[in-house]
């Protein structure tokens, strides 16, 4: 399976990513092995979607990283993102 996921840190910063091993990827983010997220640890998994097709998963990740995708995330996860 291919996963897209959304992480959130204590300061409500979001990170959107793609992986084939969700548990291992979250460990890497929190251990500091991922350069782009290392300074903002710790991270909490707040959302993920699973896909059979890698192409579909990458397309969804790309969309969620756009301005319109960020709006979708805020609508979709309104209760989760409340401070």
Secondary structure, DSSP 8 states (H G I E B T S, - for coil): -EEEEEEEETT--EEEEEES-HHHHHHHHHHT-STTTGGG--EEEEEEEEES-HHHHHHHHHHHTSHHHHHHHHHHTTTTT--
